[in-house]
Structures are given as C-alpha cells and as structure tokens.
Amino acid sequence: MKKQLYIGIALIILATLFVTVFSYTTSPIYSELGDTPDSPIFQIIGKSWTKGAIPYKDLWDLKGPYIFLVNAAGYWLTGTRSGVYLLQIVFMLLTLIPIYNIFAFCHTLKKSLAMTALSLMALSYIYEGGNLTEEYILPLLSLSFFLITKWLNLREQDKSIAHPPVYALIYGFVLGLSLMSRLTNALSVFAAAMVIAVLLLTNKLYKNFFLNVLSMTIGFTCSTLPFFAYFFHHSALTEMWNATFLYALRYAGNASSDIMTIGIHYFILSYLGSILLMTITVLRCWQQKALTARTWVWMMSAAVPFIWFCQGNGFGHYGMTVFPLTVIALSEIYRLRLKRVVLLSVIALLTIASTSKIRYMWVMYNWKNAEVANYTEFIKKVPEVDYSSFVAYNCSPNIYLSLDIQPATPFFALQDFAIERNPLLRKDVIDAFSTKQPLWILLSKDNNERPQIQQILDANYKVAATDESKHVTLYRKINVQKHQ
C-alpha cells in the first residue's frame, strides 16, 4: 500500500508539473493563450456548448465532438479555462499510470519512475500548447499498449495463449473516440490489433478471434453511439458527420505539403516514437535472425502511422499519438546488446529537445497577443459595436475569449483557410453569412487579398472603420434598424 501511494504521488506531481509548464493555452501561469488557434477554437465551442449552443450547427470546426465535450466539461466545472487545465492533469495522470506500468515490466520502481519522466521529455516537444485532440486519446492509447505488451510477454511463454476480449474492448474505445476526434489518432492501435487478429487466426484460435471482434465492436459502439444520438436529437447529425469524417478526409488530402515546411529536426522529434521503434525492431530482427510476433506487432504499430504522417500531414502534434511507442521503444532498448550506447544517445537527443521547448515556454510566458490587442484597440474606436451580433473573419479566434462573446455565425475562425483546404466548404460559409447576417464583421486581410465573403460585404455592409497598417476593417450592416 505504501509503495502504491508513493507511485501515485510521484505520478500526480509529474502530471501536474508537465501540464502546468507545457500547456500554455490553459495553464494559470500563462496570461495569454499563446500563438496556436486550435485550443482557443476548442474552448470557444466548449464554452458555448455549456450555454446552449450546438456544435457544428451553431459553431463549426472540422474536429470531432469529443474534444468539444472535454472543453465543455472544463468550462462547466469552473467557467474558465482553468477547468480544462484541471481535466488535462487528470488525463495526463491516466496516461502516465499505464506508461509507468510498461516500464515496471522490466525495471525497479525508481527506475520506472525515472523512465516515465524521461519519456515525458519526448512528449514535451510536440505538445504544442496543450488541449489538443491527441491529448485526450493518450490515456486509452497508453492503456492499450500496456495491455498489448502484457499479452506479448505471456505469449512468449505460450504461443497458443488467447487474447483477452476485454483488451479488444479498449481498442474499440480508442477507435471510436478517435473517430469522434480525429480518426488517424487510432492508427497505431489499429495496426497492432490487425496483427494480433492475424496471430489468433494463424494459431487457429477462431473462437477467441470472433470474441475479440465482437468485443472491439462493442467498445467502438459504446464510445460513438452517445455522440450520434445527441446530434441526431438536435438535428445536427449530418453537420457533425460531414465535419468529423468527410471534411477531414478532404482536409488531409490537401495537407500533404505541410510536412515540407516544419523542418527535418522537428519531423524526427515529432514522430520519434515510430522512428525509434522501427529502428529497434529492425535491430532485434537482425539479432534474432527472425521476425517474431513481438517485433511484427511493434513494426506495424510504428510503420502504419509513420507512413500516414509522411504522406498525409506534417503537423508535429499529430506525433503525440505515437508517444506510447516511444515508451515501448525505451523499454525495448534493454533487449539490445548495445543498450547503453543507444539509451545514452536517446537521452541526449531528448534532453536537447526538451531544453529547447522549455526555452520556448519562457517566450510564451512573456508573450502578448499583439494581434488580439490590435483588434480590441481598433474596435474601441467604434463604441456602438453590438457584440451580441459580432463575428471576426480570418482573425485570431482568441478575440472571442478575450471579449467573452459567442460568435454570431457557425464559421467563426480561419474561414478562408478552411475553404482553401476544402473548396466544397465555400458554399456553406457563404450561406451561413448570407443567412445569419451579423450586424458587425471584423475582417483581417492583406491589401491584395479578396475574402470569400467579399460579395456579401459589398452588397450588405458598409465600412465603419479601417486601419490599412494593421490590415483590419470593421464592417457594419446596412439598414441595421430594419434588420433589428
């Protein structure tokens, strides 16, 4: 009991310190929300959800509803981003528990805690401000790979051992919540599950195979059905499905060039889990002169998400989903002959990366959102602005949190960027602005840019104020009295 208490306290401290330092979009030690738009968008939708808004119907984004639900829960708890911060600590703790137990398979208590802390250095570099979809999948991803490791350890003693169906239930939950956030979050677990399925069939464990398929289906259904039922009830199921799945597919297809812009060092550190595990697996196969079930599972778990990331998108935070593979890789290093050399090299790499990230956190600690400050100062020049019917176009979404307002149209941020990634979205954006016709529109654009709603602005709005030096214009609807 004393041992478990010691481990629990240590993991709580690690989780709290990690989220506090690296989640600059929610942590109370940062005065601003940072320079990333994703977390503010999730917070805006989550906060509005607690006030009666329906995601996708009233406020739109391409992510699945799971991330909005977590943010809604956070704002329901405290009314501010601090609630999201508290939930992040809980999710991080739930991530670290199976991570610690993976190391505990072959290490002492203190060494397992040290390795857990070391693995967090890899996560810190790609955390990107926190409160992202991958973060809330990590507990189930980590639990899945703990269970897979446990089963592989037993299988090395008895190749005919069955795979517990309850494990497949967890894999199904991962797949379902990934569909409800970003489907590619489940690639590593899905690849491992497919290899396990082949192993069961190879060993003629047909009954066990079908029980696992059934169990995985139940897990998937239990984690998705409540979302489908909710949005069906609120007549927003089509909007939810289009944004969560259909739009996401088109988005990924138009995002293949992103990998070329982030730099090779960032790419390697972002997908270190896959790269490191594939390398170690090859070394293990060379040592053993054979491809075992263990190396097969690890190779596919690492290769499938890595190949997808390479051809699909290069955003670094996508690599958070292979964080458990970094843990597996660190654990597998101890099976290598040159384990000391390999481990020291990995530690050196992670130390450099983590130190660089901590330095960036200091920048974020002192960072001020000049863009939002400019918007706010600019809008104050027109005191009659009605924030109950206000939307910003191509502006930082932080403005809504700064002014504590709910956007007046579903498409409230990164509008032209979203249309660029999926031209089919253009009609939806234009229809929304034509139908809602907010009284005030704050537009940010360069002089040579033409926003997608320019025709609506020309026909229905007049310029209330403009500042070419800041590339911002405030539009007011014509015939406001008649509209009201």
Secondary structure, DSSP 8 states (H G I E B T S, - for coil): -HHHHHHHHHHHHHHHHHHHHH-TTT-TT-SS--S-SHHHHHHHHHHHHTTT--BTTTB--SS-HHHHHHHHHHHHHHSSHHHHHHHHHHHHHHHHHHHHHHHHTTS-HHHHHHHHHHHHHHHHHT-TTS--GGGGTHHHHHHHHHHHHHHHHHHTT-TT----HHHHHHHHHHHHHHHTT-GGGGHHHHHHHHHHHHHHHHTT-HHHHHHHHHHHHHHHHHHHHHHHHHHHHTT-HHHHHIIIIIHHHHHHHT-GGGGGTS-HHHHHHHTHHHHHHHHHHHHHHHHHTS--HHHHHHHHHHHHHHHHHHHH---GGGGGGGHHHHHHHHHHGGGSTTHHHHHHHHHHHHHHHHHHHHHHHHHHHT---HHHHHHHHHHTTSTT--GGGEEEESS-THHHHHHT---SSS--SSHHHHHHH-TTHHHHHHHHHHHH--SEEEEE--TT---TTHHHHHHHEEEEEEEGGGTEEEEEESSHHHH-
